[in-house]
Amino acid sequence: MTALYPLAQVPPELVEALLDRVFGEDRHNRTAYRVRAGSAQLDALSFAALDDNDYLVGSIQCWPVKLSADNGDEFPMIMVGPVAVDPEHQNIGIGRALMTAMMEAMSANAPLPLVMIGDPEYYGRHFAFSAKRTQQWQLPGPFERERLLIKTIKGLKLPEAATLGPWLHPAKT
């Protein structure tokens, strides 16, 4: 049995150890880290999954980012990830519970598009993320276009071509 808690209640070194186990110690070189460089984790949307022994078995972090169009328009977004589940605890619903908690914690008064680099089949099937609107976006590093996913607000018009990067002065979510 696992329980979810705000990630800010978990010692950072435990989160780092989990992320190293799941993604490897070289994970800081990934493009997702460059996209959110310099921004602060959104504590209200970041959660930890602890088992009955208070062992950290999963985490989700969210970050303020923005999409910058060539004409100077900026669109604030929330970058989801990393979503990490300890290898010995995968495929039992922990990742799905973390994603659900994050989406439920979003403010209904100030919804923002969610963007992530992830498995299109999984996040598309379970959470309605899609790569259809991101195909011409640029990121500060290499990435697989089909893995750049977005879940957006119905009717929100976003530029087809733009650059995703950190949003260093976000409003509260």
C-alpha positions, 0 to 999 in steps of 0.5 A: 500500500502506498500513500501520497504526500507533498514532495516538499515533505520528503528529504531532497536526497531521497528524491535524488536517489530515486531519480538516479535509480530510475533514470541514471546518474547522468540524467541531468544532461537530458533535454528536459533538465535544460527546458526547466533550468533555473526555474523552481519546482511547483510544490503544490503540484509535486508529490511523493509516493511512500510505501508502508515502511515510509520508503520513497517508491515514486515521485512527480515534479512539475515546473514552470516553463513557457512557450516562446513564439517568434513574434515575442508572444509567450505562453506559460505552461507546466512541465510535468516530470520527471515522473519516477517509480522505483523499478521494484514498484512499477506496473502497480498504479503508482505512476498513474496515482501520482499523475492523477494527484497532480492533475487534481491539484491544478487550480481550476481558476488558472489552468495551464497547458501541461507539457512533458517528454514521455511515452506517447502511448501511455500518457495519451491513453491514460491522460489525453496527452498528444504530440500533434501540436508540438511537432514544430516546437524547439527545445534546448537539446535533442529530443524525439518529436513523438515524445514531446507531449501536451495536454492543453486547455480546450480552445487555447490557440498555441503557435505551431512553431515556437521554443520551449524553455524555463518560465522564471517569473510564474504566477501562482498555480 
